[in-house]
Amino acid sequence: MVQTTLKSDSVFEGESATLTIRVKGEKVVLPKINSINGNEVVERGGKIRSLVEEGKEVKEYEYTIIFFPKESTTLETFHILINGETYTTEPLKLNVVPHPKPPYSIEYHLEKSTVVQNELFKMTMKFCYDEGLGLSDIKIEHPSFEGLWVQSIEYRPTSISSANQVVYEIEYYLYATKPGEVKIGATTISANQLLREDLSQTQPTTNNSYSRTYKRTFSSKATSLQVLDVSKSPYVGTFSLNALSDKKQLDGNETMLLAVQIKGYGNFDDLKPFSLSLPNATVIAQEPSVRSSRRVNDLKEWEWIQRFSIGNAKSDIVIPRFELRYFDPATKRLELTSSQEIIIPVEHPILDESIKGGGHEARVLPWYEIEIFEGLSMHYLLFILGCIVGLIAYNYTQKIYRMWAYYRLFMPLSYEELLRCFLPYKHQNNKIDKSIVLLEKRLYIDKTTALTLRDKYDLFMTYQMIRSQFLKSIHP
């Protein structure tokens, strides 16, 4: 009444197994099988034939199930109802043997197995598979990097190797802020794969094959890295510092631009901004920026730039040397890189008010003094000023009340809840992105570091901004 067979009782790793259940009876109830021994069924189908035996019409079912076994096992049994009686399938043994030539591979390639604290290193994740697998819509999940800071992620162009394998490569540039052993988690890759099987129920006598797609996942193994505590500098790598000005000489009424440029290979995200103060000119500092580029020989290089606007010069400008001390993992010692001193001659310098010549400067009276001189009552002016002050006070009272209401909602939230609140608004605002980075660093990189009052204030202001946007979307 029930016959259970395997297309093959031995399959290679990564290949599919096909289970066929044949049943004959007048009234048959087949189970809906979604998994076998914890392995998801990717395709099911079958054939039905009508027969006449001993003057009775019976039906013969051929139920075919395809799944991907992860290891050798004895297949679980299933219950089938035939003519009101329950029958059990046979527990078949299935062997999974190593593939002599695996159709896919996921590998981590590390430049070094041991690095020093804050040393930048590259990890390349490579996913290769045979073209014959027919994969499409490939989605690669990034591994977890506990204890590591991700400076940059780069996707290499998809290529085909000489062995007709499709190659996906992702380069991760990482560094660890603390010594010890750090782990890089496993990667999960999902894709749609073509499946060619004869599973037709409408044409039981033909052997026509056709294509179907099903979702499949591939996983890699985790790896680890040893981080040595030999660094005596927060900056580790190879750096070269230079200062450049856009003018060789300056007029007192002009503005010049000074750029401090650092190039090399290292933890550029941790570089602190420089400060510049000149006694004889006005200096406005801009926020530094980091960008990367790839050389011809495939070596990675970063560039860190901070710009200063200098103007209102009262005499010749002398720009001092900028210095950066760093630890070079190649030489295992502290190094120093610095810029040259820059002298900018100034023509027609701006004179101080104290040394200006001439007589008295005409003074323009403010509006309230003009009104008083024209006979307007001081009481009327005080009334207008009082109204203005009252409106301002009322406006600020409303703002303080709203801030207190938001703060009461903000106080009981944990860092995990705040991160979940901020993540939907990622890349929409620089302030939100900085708060997300701050929370991720506190939760996953350095859990022992306590947030400062300034950090907590920034988190609260970000929460208030998101809360306000949410209320506006509800009540436009």
Buried (B, 14 or more C-beta within 10 A) or exposed (E): EBEBEBEEEEBBBBBBBBBBBBBBBEEBEBEEBEEBEEBEBBBBBBBEEEEEEEEEEBBBBBBBBBBBBEEEBEBEEBEBBBEEEEBEBEEBEBEBEEEEEBBBBBEBEBEEEEBBBBBBBBBBBBBBBBEEBBBEEBEBEEBBBEBBBBBBEBEEEEEEEEEEBBBBBBBBBBBBBBBEEBBBBBBBBBBBBEBEBEBBEEEEEEEEEEEBBBEBEBEBEEBEBBBBEEBEBBBBBBBEBBBEBEBEEBBBEBBBBBBBBBBBBBBBBBBEEBEBEBEBBEBEBEEBEBEBEEEEEEEBBBBBBBBBEBBBBBBBBEBEEBEBBBBBBEEEEEBEBEBEEBEBEBEEBBEEEEEEEEEEEEEEEEEEEEBEEEEEEEEEEEEEEEEEEEEEEEEEEEEEEBBEEBEEEBEEBEBEEBBEBBEEBEEEBEBBBBBBEBBBBBBBBEEEEEBEEEBEEBBBBBBBBBBEEEEEEEEE
